[in-house]
């Protein structure tokens, strides 16, 4: 998530209730850190990674899904 505001956080609360997984962009690579900060501050970010690592993080999470 990147951008301004907290509308993404509101939506993520609903997704987390359905076992959703949230990756927030790290502050150091964000042009605007408002939305990721909102997600992190709400305790909803499962991972916080730099922009260049988001793709790899998604692959890792999908590959591990359902495994202990």
C-alpha positions as a printed Julia matrix, in Angstrom:
68×3 Matrix{Float64}:
   0.0     0.0    0.0
   1.16    3.48  -0.75
  -0.54    6.85  -0.95
  -2.37    9.11   1.44
  -5.19    8.58   3.86
  -6.52    5.59   5.74
  -9.13    4.17   3.38
  -6.8     1.26   2.63
  -6.58    0.51   6.34
 -10.36    0.37   6.61
 -10.51   -2.09   3.74
  -7.64   -4.15   5.13
  -9.49   -4.62   8.42
 -12.2    -6.39   6.45
  -9.69   -8.46   4.49
  -7.83   -9.48   7.66
 -11.12  -10.74   9.09
 -11.16  -13.09   6.07
  -7.55  -14.22   6.67
  -6.08  -11.63   4.3
  -2.36  -10.81   4.34
  -1.04   -7.24   4.23
   2.28   -6.04   2.88
   3.05   -2.37   3.47
   5.75   -0.44   1.62
   8.59    0.67   3.9
   8.83    4.38   4.65
  12.27    4.67   3.06
  10.97    3.87  -0.44
   7.57    5.59  -0.28
   6.91    8.85  -2.05
   4.03    9.32   0.4
   4.02    7.18   3.56
   0.51    8.09   4.78
  -1.37    4.93   3.86
   1.4     2.46   4.77
   1.88    4.28   8.08
  -1.84    4.0    8.8
  -1.69    0.25   8.17
   1.44   -0.21  10.29
   0.11    1.97  13.13
  -3.11   -0.07  13.17
  -1.07   -3.26  13.58
  -2.43   -4.71  10.34
   0.78   -5.02   8.31
   2.07   -8.58   8.25
   5.22   -7.43   6.47
   6.8    -4.01   5.88
   9.32   -4.12   3.05
  11.01   -1.74   0.59
   9.35   -1.35  -2.8
  11.95   -3.51  -4.55
  11.18   -6.46  -2.25
   7.38   -6.48  -2.5
   7.24   -8.86  -5.46
   9.59  -11.37  -3.84
   7.68  -11.08  -0.56
   4.41  -11.9   -2.32
   5.97  -14.99  -3.92
   7.4   -16.14  -0.57
   4.05  -15.71   1.16
   2.15  -17.58  -1.55
   4.66  -20.43  -1.56
   4.39  -20.81   2.24
   0.61  -20.46   2.44
  -0.9   -23.52   4.04
   2.43  -24.82   5.29
   3.37  -24.81   8.99
